[in-house]
Amino acid sequence: MSQQRGSPEDDIGRRAQRLKKARDNAGVSPLRGLGVFGMIGWSVAVPTVGGAFLGLWLDRTVPQDFPWVLALILGGVTLGSFIAWAWIGRESREEEDNHDDR
């Protein structure tokens, strides 16, 4: 019993559809996690370091009873955490939208 095969055009069409589907739905790259980790790290690190430098400058120019540097480091960590949280929320919504479109 030989298996019925379609015409060569049908085979080419099916292969092209499989290739297009594989290209459109490539899946998650292993490097994506590393990129997300880096983005979150920079989102927290930049405001924290910026707050530290601004705090050092304020400690020299406008001395207070409390250390500016500690207050602004804490503010930088807080701001960076909110930035990272918003970024993760936006990325997860986009991921869900892309997943629903398939």
C-alpha positions as CSV (number, residue, x, y, z in Angstrom):
1,M,0.0,0.0,0.0
2,S,1.6,3.2,-1.1
3,Q,0.7,6.3,0.8
4,Q,-1.1,8.9,-1.2
5,R,0.9,12.1,-1.6
6,G,-0.2,15.4,-2.9
7,S,1.3,17.3,-5.7
8,P,4.7,18.8,-5.3
9,E,3.1,22.2,-5.1
10,D,1.0,21.0,-2.1
11,D,4.2,19.7,-0.3
12,I,6.0,23.0,-1.0
13,G,3.0,25.0,0.3
14,R,2.8,22.9,3.5
15,R,6.6,23.3,4.1
16,A,6.3,27.1,3.5
17,Q,3.5,27.3,6.0
18,R,5.5,25.3,8.6
19,L,8.5,27.6,8.1
20,K,6.4,30.7,8.4
21,K,4.7,29.5,11.6
22,A,8.1,28.6,13.1
23,R,9.5,32.0,12.1
24,D,6.5,33.9,13.5
25,N,6.4,31.9,16.8
26,A,10.1,31.6,17.5
27,G,9.5,31.1,21.3
28,V,11.4,32.6,24.1
29,S,15.1,33.1,23.7
30,P,17.4,32.0,26.5
31,L,19.1,35.3,26.3
32,R,15.9,37.2,27.0
33,G,16.0,36.4,30.7
34,L,19.5,37.8,30.8
35,G,18.3,41.0,29.1
36,V,15.4,41.3,31.5
37,F,17.7,40.8,34.5
38,G,20.0,43.5,33.1
39,M,17.2,45.9,32.5
40,I,15.9,45.5,36.0
41,G,19.3,46.0,37.4
42,W,20.0,49.2,35.5
43,S,16.5,50.5,36.4
44,V,17.4,50.3,40.1
45,A,21.2,51.0,39.9
46,V,21.0,54.3,37.9
47,P,18.6,56.2,40.3
48,T,20.4,54.8,43.3
49,V,23.9,55.9,42.2
50,G,22.4,59.3,41.0
51,G,20.8,59.8,44.4
52,A,24.2,59.0,46.1
53,F,26.1,61.5,44.0
54,L,23.4,64.2,44.5
55,G,23.3,63.4,48.3
56,L,27.1,63.8,48.5
57,W,26.9,67.2,46.8
58,L,24.0,68.3,49.0
59,D,25.9,67.2,52.1
60,R,28.7,69.6,51.1
61,T,26.6,72.5,50.0
62,V,23.5,72.4,52.2
63,P,24.3,70.5,55.4
64,Q,21.4,69.3,57.5
65,D,20.8,67.3,60.7
66,F,20.3,64.2,58.6
67,P,22.6,62.8,55.9
68,W,21.4,63.7,52.4
69,V,23.3,60.8,50.9
70,L,21.4,58.1,52.8
71,A,18.0,59.7,52.2
72,L,18.6,60.0,48.4
73,I,20.1,56.5,48.2
74,L,16.8,55.2,49.7
75,G,14.8,57.4,47.4
76,G,16.8,56.1,44.4
77,V,16.2,52.5,45.4
78,T,12.5,53.3,45.8
79,L,12.3,55.1,42.4
80,G,14.3,52.4,40.7
81,S,12.0,49.7,42.1
82,F,8.9,51.5,40.8
83,I,10.5,51.9,37.4
84,A,11.4,48.2,37.3
85,W,7.9,47.2,38.4
86,A,6.3,49.3,35.8
87,W,8.6,47.9,33.1
88,I,7.9,44.3,34.1
89,G,4.1,45.0,34.1
90,R,4.3,46.5,30.6
91,E,6.4,43.6,29.3
92,S,4.1,41.0,30.7
93,R,1.0,42.8,29.2
94,E,2.8,42.9,25.8
95,E,3.7,39.2,26.1
96,E,0.0,38.4,26.9
97,D,-1.2,40.4,24.0
98,N,1.3,38.7,21.6
99,H,0.3,35.3,23.0
100,D,-3.5,36.1,22.5
101,D,-2.9,37.2,18.9
102,R,-1.5,33.7,17.9
